[in-house]
Amino acid sequence: MDVAEYISALERDGVLLADAAAEAGLTAAVPTCPGWQVRDLVRHQAYVHGWAARHVADQLEELIDEATEDEILNGGPPDGELIARYREGHGVLVRTLREADPEVTCATFMAAPSPLAFWARRQAHETAIHRYDAQAARLHGPPSPARAFEPAFADDGIDELIMGFAARRRYRPRGEGERSLAVAATDTGGRWHVRLADGGTEVSRGDRQADCVLEGPAAGLYALLWNRCDSAQAARVTISGDQAIRSIWGSSVRVRW
């Protein structure tokens, strides 16, 4: 995907998130984010959009210190203004990315072809996942991943999650000894391998043998690996080999933003 495609996805999913939140109501539970109400989801995403936009707009050389989740969820506008303010901030982020110089320099936290590509991709997937959360609140349960995510977009999101987030130092797997996980998207051909060890995580693209294999459509794998779908059957994903490795992944790779 190119930068323009990421920004278009971000634009679309941000609108859908706000629409679903308004329909669900701010006090509705978010099944895919246990303990959260819709107001928490919207406050979180409004903060993240503003946080991301500042890096690009101000060409910051270092990452802004992250607020705590408590500070985010207890801050921001009152409930009566929350969704409208979210829509406004989302629009600012979209315009900031769309109007940015392709050569803009600013801080990032994962490898990417350019800072602009990083922020466009990261915010596209961040917003898509939380749009899914808002729709789950509206529907009182997770939507079908196959209907929620286009295969190519989901494939790209799996790649970001494994090759980007899973490789970061902060995501150290819990568990004893070395284990491995292979992920195979049956509809897009995407293949990834993750080596889980107490000292860290090693990731690669391509087919390799593994102790546990997740195989299924990209959309289902995307939702499952993001811990948005507890049921492999609902995701249409087959899990073979050591089932415990799926749990190790789920408890280790939990993305804030």
C-alpha positions as CSV (number, residue, x, y, z in Angstrom):
1,M,0.0,0.0,0.0
2,D,1.2,3.5,-0.7
3,V,0.8,6.6,1.5
4,A,-2.3,7.8,-0.2
5,E,-4.0,4.5,0.3
6,Y,-3.2,4.5,4.0
7,I,-4.6,8.0,4.4
8,S,-7.8,7.1,2.5
9,A,-8.2,4.1,4.8
10,L,-7.6,6.3,7.8
11,E,-10.2,8.8,6.6
12,R,-12.8,6.2,6.0
13,D,-12.4,4.2,9.2
14,G,-12.2,7.3,11.3
15,V,-15.6,8.3,10.1
16,L,-17.0,4.8,10.6
17,L,-15.6,4.8,14.1
18,A,-17.4,8.0,15.0
19,D,-20.7,6.8,13.4
20,A,-20.6,3.5,15.3
21,A,-19.7,5.2,18.6
22,A,-22.7,7.6,18.2
23,E,-25.1,4.8,17.4
24,A,-23.8,2.6,20.3
25,G,-23.9,5.4,22.8
26,L,-21.0,6.5,25.0
27,T,-21.9,4.2,27.9
28,A,-22.1,1.0,25.8
29,A,-19.6,-1.7,26.7
30,V,-16.8,-2.5,24.1
31,P,-16.7,-6.3,24.0
32,T,-13.3,-6.4,22.2
33,C,-11.7,-4.1,24.9
34,P,-12.9,-5.6,28.2
35,G,-13.5,-2.9,30.9
36,W,-14.0,-0.1,28.4
37,Q,-17.1,1.8,27.5
38,V,-17.4,3.6,24.1
39,R,-16.4,6.9,25.8
40,D,-13.1,5.4,26.7
41,L,-12.5,4.2,23.2
42,V,-13.3,7.6,21.7
43,R,-11.1,9.4,24.2
44,H,-8.2,7.0,23.5
45,Q,-8.4,7.4,19.8
46,A,-8.9,11.2,19.9
47,Y,-5.7,11.4,21.9
48,V,-3.8,9.1,19.6
49,H,-4.9,11.1,16.5
50,G,-3.7,14.3,18.1
51,W,-0.5,12.8,19.3
52,A,0.3,11.4,15.8
53,A,-0.6,14.7,14.0
54,R,1.7,16.7,16.2
55,H,4.8,14.7,15.2
56,V,4.2,15.4,11.5
57,A,2.9,18.9,11.7
58,D,5.6,20.1,14.1
59,Q,8.3,17.9,12.6
60,L,9.3,16.8,16.1
61,E,12.7,15.2,16.4
62,E,11.8,13.1,19.4
63,L,8.7,11.2,20.3
64,I,6.3,13.1,22.6
65,D,6.1,11.6,26.1
66,E,3.1,9.3,26.2
67,A,0.3,10.1,28.6
68,T,-0.9,7.4,30.9
69,E,-4.1,5.6,30.0
70,D,-5.7,7.0,33.1
71,E,-4.8,10.5,32.1
72,I,-6.2,10.0,28.6
73,L,-9.5,8.4,29.8
74,N,-10.1,11.0,32.4
75,G,-9.2,14.0,30.3
76,G,-10.5,15.6,27.1
77,P,-13.8,17.3,26.4
78,P,-17.1,16.5,28.2
79,D,-19.2,13.7,26.9
80,G,-21.6,16.0,25.1
81,E,-18.8,17.3,23.0
82,L,-16.7,14.1,22.7
83,I,-17.7,12.6,19.4
84,A,-17.8,16.0,17.7
85,R,-14.3,16.8,19.0
86,Y,-13.1,13.4,17.9
87,R,-14.4,14.0,14.4
88,E,-12.6,17.4,14.3
89,G,-9.3,15.9,15.5
90,H,-9.5,13.0,13.0
91,G,-10.0,15.5,10.2
92,V,-6.9,17.4,11.4
93,L,-4.9,14.3,11.3
94,V,-6.1,13.3,7.8
95,R,-5.3,16.8,6.4
96,T,-1.9,16.9,8.2
97,L,-0.9,13.7,6.5
98,R,-2.4,14.5,3.1
99,E,-0.8,17.9,3.0
100,A,2.6,17.0,4.4
101,D,5.8,17.1,2.3
102,P,6.6,13.6,1.3
103,E,10.1,14.3,2.5
104,V,9.0,15.5,5.9
105,T,11.4,14.5,8.7
106,C,10.1,13.7,12.2
107,A,10.4,11.0,14.9
108,T,9.0,7.5,14.4
109,F,9.2,4.3,16.4
110,M,9.4,1.6,13.8
111,A,11.3,1.2,10.5
112,A,9.5,2.5,7.4
113,P,10.3,3.9,3.9
114,S,9.8,7.4,5.3
115,P,8.4,9.2,8.4
116,L,5.2,10.1,6.5
117,A,4.8,6.4,5.4
118,F,5.2,5.3,9.0
119,W,2.6,7.7,10.4
120,A,0.1,7.1,7.6
121,R,0.4,3.3,8.0
122,R,0.4,3.3,11.8
123,Q,-2.7,5.5,12.0
124,A,-4.5,3.6,9.3
125,H,-4.2,0.3,11.2
126,E,-4.7,1.9,14.6
127,T,-8.0,3.4,13.4
128,A,-9.2,0.3,11.6
129,I,-8.8,-1.8,14.7
130,H,-10.6,0.7,16.9
131,R,-13.3,1.2,14.3
132,Y,-13.8,-2.6,14.6
133,D,-14.1,-2.1,18.4
134,A,-16.7,0.6,18.0
135,Q,-18.7,-1.6,15.6
136,A,-18.4,-4.4,18.2
137,A,-20.0,-2.1,20.8
138,R,-22.8,-1.2,18.4
139,L,-23.5,-4.8,17.6
140,H,-22.9,-6.2,21.1
141,G,-20.2,-8.5,19.7
142,P,-17.4,-8.6,17.2
143,P,-18.3,-8.2,13.6
144,S,-17.2,-10.9,11.1
145,P,-13.6,-10.2,10.3
146,A,-14.2,-11.2,6.7
147,R,-16.7,-8.4,6.4
148,A,-14.8,-5.9,8.4
149,F,-11.4,-5.9,6.7
150,E,-10.3,-6.1,3.1
151,P,-7.7,-8.9,2.5
152,A,-4.9,-6.7,1.2
153,F,-5.3,-4.2,4.0
154,A,-5.4,-7.0,6.6
155,D,-2.3,-8.6,5.1
156,D,-0.5,-5.3,5.4
157,G,-1.7,-5.0,9.0
158,I,-0.4,-8.5,9.9
159,D,3.0,-7.5,8.4
160,E,3.1,-4.3,10.5
161,L,2.2,-6.2,13.6
162,I,4.7,-9.0,13.2
163,M,7.6,-7.3,11.4
164,G,7.2,-4.0,13.4
165,F,5.6,-4.4,16.8
166,A,6.6,-8.0,17.6
167,A,10.2,-7.3,16.8
168,R,10.3,-4.3,19.3
169,R,12.2,-4.8,22.6
170,R,9.2,-4.0,24.7
171,Y,7.3,-7.1,23.5
172,R,9.2,-9.8,25.3
173,P,7.2,-13.1,25.3
174,R,6.2,-14.6,28.6
175,G,6.9,-18.3,28.9
176,E,9.9,-20.6,29.2
177,G,12.2,-21.8,26.5
178,E,12.2,-21.1,22.8
179,R,9.1,-21.6,20.7
180,S,8.1,-20.5,17.2
181,L,4.9,-19.4,15.4
182,A,4.1,-19.4,11.7
183,V,1.3,-17.3,10.2
184,A,0.0,-18.1,6.7
185,A,-2.7,-16.0,5.0
186,T,-4.5,-18.4,2.6
187,D,-6.1,-15.7,0.4
188,T,-3.2,-13.2,0.0
189,G,-0.2,-15.5,0.2
190,G,1.4,-13.7,3.1
191,R,3.7,-15.8,5.2
192,W,5.5,-14.8,8.5
193,H,7.6,-16.6,11.1
194,V,8.1,-15.5,14.7
195,R,10.7,-17.0,17.0
196,L,9.6,-16.5,20.7
197,A,12.3,-16.7,23.3
198,D,12.8,-15.3,26.8
199,G,15.4,-12.9,25.5
200,G,13.3,-11.4,22.8
201,T,11.6,-12.0,19.5
202,E,13.0,-12.7,16.0
203,V,10.7,-12.2,13.0
204,S,10.9,-12.9,9.3
205,R,8.8,-13.2,6.2
206,G,8.4,-16.5,4.3
207,D,7.6,-20.2,5.0
208,R,9.5,-21.9,7.9
209,Q,8.6,-24.8,10.1
210,A,7.2,-23.7,13.5
211,D,5.8,-25.2,16.7
212,C,2.5,-23.6,16.1
213,V,0.9,-22.6,12.8
214,L,-2.0,-20.1,12.3
215,E,-3.6,-20.5,8.8
216,G,-6.6,-18.8,7.4
217,P,-7.8,-15.7,5.6
218,A,-5.9,-12.5,6.2
219,A,-8.9,-10.7,7.8
220,G,-9.3,-13.4,10.3
221,L,-5.6,-13.6,11.1
222,Y,-5.5,-9.8,11.5
223,A,-8.4,-9.8,14.1
224,L,-7.0,-12.8,15.9
225,L,-3.4,-11.5,16.1
226,W,-4.7,-8.2,17.3
227,N,-6.5,-10.0,20.1
228,R,-9.8,-8.8,18.7
229,C,-11.3,-12.3,18.1
230,D,-11.0,-14.9,20.8
231,S,-12.5,-17.6,18.6
232,A,-10.3,-19.1,15.9
233,Q,-13.5,-20.6,14.4
234,A,-15.1,-17.2,14.1
235,A,-11.9,-15.9,12.5
236,R,-11.9,-19.0,10.2
237,V,-8.4,-19.7,11.3
238,T,-6.9,-23.1,11.9
239,I,-4.4,-23.5,14.7
240,S,-2.2,-26.5,14.5
241,G,0.7,-27.6,16.8
242,D,1.3,-26.2,20.3
243,Q,-1.8,-24.3,21.1
244,A,-0.2,-22.6,24.1
245,I,2.0,-20.5,21.8
246,R,-1.1,-18.6,20.6
247,S,-1.7,-17.7,24.3
248,I,1.9,-16.5,24.7
249,W,1.5,-14.2,21.7
250,G,-1.8,-12.9,23.0
251,S,-0.3,-12.0,26.4
252,S,2.9,-10.6,25.0
253,V,2.1,-8.5,22.0
254,R,-0.5,-6.0,23.2
255,V,-0.3,-2.7,21.3
256,R,-1.2,0.6,22.9
257,W,-0.9,2.7,19.8
